[in-house]
């Protein structure tokens, strides 16, 4: 018998694969992989479903369509940066280091693809605008002039980092580039450097 402290889940239980991964998580990973491999426009629901080992119509049990799924995949990837403590966001320097990490390369590509495609896809642009607004509220400094400009510039720096693989002709070490990006973050968020 369930007690008041037991969680009761209504409806069907989530479907999981042999490794215990729920369908929604498989779809997010498959969407990111398809976008990285094929670009936003080349990623299809059929390919995503195949990668997630579900039927194409099953995507609609979790997402409203490809655009919503792709944005959710981007949000999921960035959520893995995670707060440093419960309820707090990572510092700008921590975020820069995470963006520069080798294991973040696929996420950089995914985010670049989403932002480039948003210039052609109004529905995608609207979802990204909602996402940016929510994130801006997390990053906006509590005081000072040009607080929105600070956030927009930081987001532009991060989007620029998503393009580092696009500049192979310019040789620079990853540590040197990370130091430069951290220096930019310190200029934008000097209060984090002082604390």
Secondary structure, DSSP 8 states (H G I E B T S, - for coil): ---TTS----SS---B-TT--BHHHHHHHHHHHHHHHHHHHH--HHHHHHHHTS-GGGGGGT-SSHHHHHHHHHHHHHHTT--SSTT----HHHHHHHHHSGGGHHHHHHHHHHHHHTTT-HHHHHHHHHHHHHHHHHHS-SSSS-HHHHHHHHHHHHHHHTTGGG-TTS---HHHHHHHHHHHHHHHTHHHHH-
